[in-house]
Amino acid sequence: MGQTKESFRSLPETEENSKNYFEEINFEEAKSLATRYDVRNISPREMAAISSDLYQEGKITFQQQALLSFQPELHPEYNATLGVLSGPTAQPDQKRD
């Protein structure tokens, strides 16, 4: 299930999100990110923290950070709202792929 540049281009073109982030990250930066984060085994809480780190480092746009950091299980009322409909209770520290 590979991602393409086009799949990330659903946002309207603005100066901030028109940068080609795929071409700007060099191999050494990508390697550094891969050693810091295991995105194939990550909890919702970790995903929110990582997205904040990447945004502060200028690696992703604000819109990308907002999409990555939106983790419903972090909402304090998850179990009383969405959790009731979906079944399982919130597990914001449970790692998953």
C-alpha positions in Angstrom: 0.0 0.0 0.0 2.4 2.6 -1.2 1.8 6.3 -0.9 2.4 8.6 -3.9 2.9 12.3 -4.0 -0.5 12.7 -5.6 -2.2 11.1 -2.6 -0.9 13.9 -0.4 -2.1 16.7 -2.8 -5.7 16.8 -1.7 -5.2 20.2 0.1 -5.7 23.4 -1.9 -2.5 24.8 -3.3 -1.1 27.5 -1.1 2.4 28.7 -0.6 2.9 26.6 2.5 1.6 23.3 1.1 2.8 23.6 -2.4 6.4 22.7 -1.4 7.4 19.3 -2.6 8.4 17.7 0.7 9.2 14.4 -0.9 12.1 15.9 -2.8 13.3 18.1 0.0 14.0 15.3 2.5 17.4 13.8 1.8 18.5 10.3 2.6 20.3 11.2 5.8 17.3 13.1 7.1 15.0 10.2 6.3 17.4 7.8 8.0 17.5 10.0 11.1 13.7 10.1 11.2 13.5 6.3 10.8 15.9 5.7 13.7 14.0 8.1 16.0 10.5 6.8 15.3 9.0 3.4 14.6 5.9 4.4 12.7 5.0 0.7 12.1 4.6 0.2 15.9 3.2 3.4 17.4 0.5 4.5 19.8 -2.0 7.4 19.1 -0.3 9.4 21.8 3.1 8.9 20.2 1.8 9.8 16.7 0.5 13.1 18.1 3.9 13.8 19.7 5.8 12.9 16.6 3.7 15.0 14.3 4.4 18.0 16.6 8.1 17.3 16.5 8.1 17.0 12.7 6.2 20.3 12.4 8.5 22.2 14.8 11.5 20.9 12.8 9.9 22.2 9.6 9.6 18.7 8.1 5.8 18.8 7.5 3.3 21.6 7.0 0.7 22.7 9.6 -2.0 20.9 7.7 -0.1 17.7 7.7 0.6 18.1 11.4 -3.1 18.6 12.1 -4.0 15.5 10.2 -1.4 13.3 11.9 -2.1 14.7 15.4 -5.9 14.1 15.2 -6.1 10.9 17.3 -9.7 10.4 18.5 -8.7 8.1 21.3 -6.9 11.0 23.0 -10.2 12.9 23.5 -11.3 12.6 27.2 -14.9 11.7 26.2 -13.9 9.0 23.6 -15.3 6.1 25.7 -18.7 7.9 26.2 -19.1 9.0 22.6 -17.3 7.2 19.7 -16.2 4.3 21.9 -19.9 3.5 22.6 -20.5 3.2 18.9 -17.3 1.4 17.9 -17.1 -1.0 20.8 -13.6 -1.0 22.2 -12.6 1.6 24.8 -9.8 4.1 24.2 -6.3 2.7 24.3 -4.2 5.8 23.5 -1.0 4.1 24.6 -1.5 0.8 22.7 1.0 0.5 19.9 -0.3 -0.6 16.5 0.6 -0.5 12.8 
